Amino acid sequence: MKKFKIFMFATLLSTFAANYGFAQDWPNLAEFQEANAALEAPKQGEDRVVFMGNSITIGWINSRPEFFEGKPWVNRGISGQTTPQMLVRFRQDVIDLHPKVVVLLAGTNDIAGNTGPSTIPMIMDNIKGMAEMAHANGIKVILSSTLPAYDYPWRTGLEPAPKIIELNKMIKTYCEEKGHTYLDYFSAMVDDRNGLPKKYAEDEVHPTVAGYKVMEPLVEAAIAKSLNK
């Protein structure tokens, strides 16, 4: 019995420590701290671009590293993240890296409820907050449409498709009002269910190589457009 109590105490203590650690770094500021410190300032004439986002963004460089090779592009995606988490780390992982352009792809994890319930206006407020921070620091803003999703395999039954359409309409309107570049992945990838077909994402959320190949010329065009504004 005594050994059992010691074991239970140790288990509870380790669980508390893990949860406490997460609570202290809820936006995961530690993820890129070393990489940011090691990154040199942009060279004169360098068109640095930071890709800010979630698993879809970090999965891009993992699946298609050749797309990023030889380009002054920095990937700062963190799997599972929502817009409030990105907003907290935006200064560290975007502004302090002094890019000319930021490409933001976000929103689907908010709709999935990864960090709790969020309304579409709440998500949009966080996106606006990041765009405003970038603009105030002389960084050109590209706001990506949220990718289609018919359902989330990790949390089924939420019917995200109409919410994503609503969010994308708000993102596009905001870009038109503020002069930011709207990057429309949604229209190029959506199927007749307003979802992401398996040819572009096996789990219908996270792009395959084929999915990223659809996205690549679109983001290249958006970056070129933003740099020429």
C-alpha positions as CSV (number, residue, x, y, z in Angstrom):
1,M,0.0,0.0,0.0
2,K,2.8,2.4,0.9
3,K,4.5,1.7,-2.5
4,F,1.2,2.3,-4.3
5,K,0.7,5.6,-2.6
6,I,4.3,6.7,-3.5
7,F,3.6,5.7,-7.1
8,M,0.4,7.6,-7.2
9,F,2.0,10.7,-5.7
10,A,4.8,10.5,-8.2
11,T,2.3,10.2,-11.1
12,L,0.2,13.1,-9.9
13,L,3.4,15.2,-9.5
14,S,4.6,14.5,-13.0
15,T,1.2,15.2,-14.4
16,F,1.1,18.5,-12.6
17,A,4.6,19.4,-13.8
18,A,3.6,18.7,-17.4
19,N,0.4,20.7,-17.2
20,Y,2.2,23.5,-15.3
21,G,4.8,23.7,-18.0
22,F,2.2,23.9,-20.8
23,A,0.3,26.5,-18.9
24,Q,3.5,28.6,-18.6
25,D,4.3,28.3,-22.3
26,W,0.8,28.1,-23.8
27,P,1.7,29.8,-27.1
28,N,4.9,27.6,-27.3
29,L,7.3,30.4,-27.4
30,A,10.1,28.0,-26.8
31,E,9.6,26.2,-30.1
32,F,11.6,28.6,-32.2
33,Q,13.6,30.5,-29.6
34,E,17.0,28.9,-30.5
35,A,16.3,29.1,-34.3
36,N,15.3,32.7,-34.0
37,A,18.5,33.6,-32.0
38,A,20.6,31.8,-34.6
39,L,19.0,33.5,-37.6
40,E,21.0,36.4,-38.9
41,A,19.5,39.7,-39.8
42,P,18.3,40.0,-43.4
43,K,21.1,41.0,-45.8
44,Q,20.7,44.1,-47.9
45,G,18.2,43.5,-50.7
46,E,17.0,40.2,-49.1
47,D,13.3,39.6,-49.5
48,R,12.8,37.6,-46.4
49,V,9.3,36.0,-46.0
50,V,8.0,34.4,-42.8
51,F,5.4,31.7,-43.1
52,M,3.3,31.8,-39.9
53,G,0.8,29.1,-39.2
54,N,0.0,25.7,-37.8
55,S,0.6,22.0,-38.9
56,I,-0.3,22.8,-42.5
57,T,2.5,25.4,-42.5
58,I,5.2,23.3,-40.7
59,G,4.1,20.2,-42.7
60,W,4.9,22.1,-45.9
61,I,8.6,22.3,-45.2
62,N,8.6,18.8,-43.9
63,S,6.9,17.4,-47.0
64,R,8.4,19.7,-49.6
65,P,11.7,21.0,-48.3
66,E,12.9,21.7,-51.8
67,F,10.3,24.4,-52.2
68,F,11.9,26.4,-49.4
69,E,15.6,25.6,-50.3
70,G,17.6,28.5,-51.6
71,K,14.9,31.1,-50.8
72,P,15.0,33.6,-47.9
73,W,11.9,32.1,-46.5
74,V,11.4,31.2,-42.8
75,N,8.8,28.7,-41.7
76,R,7.3,29.3,-38.2
77,G,4.4,26.9,-38.2
78,I,3.5,25.0,-35.0
79,S,1.2,22.0,-35.1
80,G,-2.2,22.4,-33.5
81,Q,-2.0,26.1,-32.9
82,T,-4.9,28.5,-32.9
83,T,-4.9,32.2,-33.7
84,P,-4.7,33.4,-30.1
85,Q,-1.5,31.4,-29.6
86,M,-0.1,32.7,-32.8
87,L,-1.0,36.3,-31.8
88,V,1.1,35.9,-28.6
89,R,4.1,34.6,-30.4
90,F,3.8,36.9,-33.5
91,R,6.3,39.5,-32.3
92,Q,9.0,36.9,-31.5
93,D,8.4,34.6,-34.5
94,V,7.6,37.2,-37.2
95,I,8.3,40.9,-36.3
96,D,11.6,40.4,-34.6
97,L,12.9,38.4,-37.7
98,H,12.4,41.6,-39.9
99,P,10.8,40.1,-42.9
100,K,9.5,42.1,-45.8
101,V,6.4,39.8,-46.0
102,V,4.4,37.6,-43.7
103,V,2.2,34.8,-45.0
104,L,-0.4,33.9,-42.4
105,L,-2.4,30.7,-42.7
106,A,-4.7,30.1,-39.7
107,G,-8.1,29.5,-38.4
108,T,-9.0,25.8,-38.9
109,N,-7.8,24.8,-35.4
110,D,-9.9,27.5,-33.9
111,I,-12.9,26.2,-35.6
112,A,-11.9,22.7,-34.4
113,G,-11.9,24.1,-30.8
114,N,-8.3,23.1,-30.1
115,T,-7.9,25.7,-27.4
116,G,-11.6,26.1,-26.5
117,P,-14.6,27.5,-28.3
118,S,-14.1,30.4,-30.7
119,T,-16.6,32.3,-32.8
120,I,-15.7,33.4,-36.3
121,P,-15.5,37.1,-35.2
122,M,-13.1,36.1,-32.4
123,I,-10.9,34.3,-34.9
124,M,-11.0,37.3,-37.3
125,D,-10.1,39.7,-34.5
126,N,-6.9,37.7,-33.8
127,I,-6.1,37.6,-37.5
128,K,-6.6,41.4,-37.7
129,G,-4.4,41.8,-34.6
130,M,-1.5,40.0,-36.4
131,A,-2.0,42.0,-39.6
132,E,-2.1,45.3,-37.7
133,M,1.2,44.4,-35.9
134,A,2.9,43.5,-39.1
135,H,1.7,46.6,-40.9
136,A,2.8,48.8,-38.0
137,N,6.3,47.4,-38.4
138,G,6.5,47.9,-42.2
139,I,5.8,44.2,-43.1
140,K,3.6,43.4,-46.1
141,V,0.7,41.2,-45.2
142,I,-0.6,38.1,-47.0
143,L,-3.7,36.6,-45.4
144,S,-4.4,33.1,-46.7
145,S,-7.9,31.6,-46.9
146,T,-8.4,28.7,-44.5
147,L,-8.2,25.4,-46.4
148,P,-11.4,23.5,-46.9
149,A,-12.4,20.9,-44.4
150,Y,-15.5,18.8,-44.4
151,D,-14.8,17.2,-41.0
152,Y,-11.9,17.0,-38.5
153,P,-10.7,13.4,-37.9
154,W,-9.6,14.4,-34.3
155,R,-13.0,15.9,-33.5
156,T,-15.7,14.8,-35.7
157,G,-19.2,16.2,-36.2
158,L,-18.4,19.9,-36.0
159,E,-19.4,20.6,-39.6
160,P,-16.6,23.1,-40.2
161,A,-17.2,23.7,-43.9
162,P,-19.7,26.6,-43.6
163,K,-17.7,28.2,-40.8
164,I,-14.6,28.1,-43.0
165,I,-16.5,29.7,-45.9
166,E,-17.7,32.5,-43.5
167,L,-14.3,33.1,-42.2
168,N,-12.7,33.3,-45.6
169,K,-15.3,35.8,-46.7
170,M,-14.3,38.0,-43.8
171,I,-10.6,37.6,-44.5
172,K,-11.1,38.5,-48.1
173,T,-13.2,41.6,-47.3
174,Y,-10.6,42.7,-44.7
175,C,-7.8,42.4,-47.2
176,E,-9.7,44.5,-49.7
177,E,-10.4,47.2,-47.1
178,K,-6.8,47.4,-45.9
179,G,-4.9,46.7,-49.0
180,H,-3.4,43.4,-47.9
181,T,-3.0,40.5,-50.3
182,Y,-5.6,37.8,-50.1
183,L,-4.3,34.3,-50.9
184,D,-7.1,32.1,-52.1
185,Y,-6.1,28.4,-51.6
186,F,-9.7,27.5,-50.9
187,S,-11.1,28.0,-54.4
188,A,-8.3,26.0,-56.0
189,M,-8.6,23.0,-53.6
190,V,-12.3,22.7,-52.6
191,D,-14.5,19.7,-53.7
192,D,-18.3,19.5,-54.1
193,R,-18.8,19.0,-50.4
194,N,-16.9,22.1,-49.6
195,G,-14.2,19.8,-48.2
196,L,-10.6,19.0,-49.1
197,P,-10.5,15.9,-51.4
198,K,-8.2,13.0,-50.6
199,K,-6.1,13.6,-53.6
200,Y,-4.9,16.8,-51.8
201,A,-5.1,15.5,-48.2
202,E,-5.4,11.9,-47.1
203,D,-7.0,12.9,-43.9
204,E,-8.9,15.7,-45.7
205,V,-7.2,18.3,-43.6
206,H,-3.4,18.1,-43.9
207,P,-2.1,18.5,-47.5
208,T,-0.2,15.8,-49.3
209,V,2.7,16.6,-51.6
210,A,0.0,17.0,-54.3
211,G,-1.9,19.4,-52.2
212,Y,1.2,21.5,-51.5
213,K,2.0,21.6,-55.2
214,V,-1.4,23.3,-55.8
215,M,-0.6,25.8,-53.1
216,E,3.0,26.6,-54.2
217,P,2.4,28.7,-57.4
218,L,-0.4,30.5,-55.6
219,V,1.8,31.6,-52.7
220,E,4.7,32.5,-55.0
221,A,2.4,34.8,-57.0
222,A,1.0,36.3,-53.7
223,I,4.6,37.0,-52.5
224,A,5.6,38.6,-55.8
225,K,2.5,40.8,-55.7
226,S,3.1,41.9,-52.1
227,L,6.8,42.7,-52.8
228,N,5.7,44.9,-55.7
229,K,3.1,46.9,-53.7
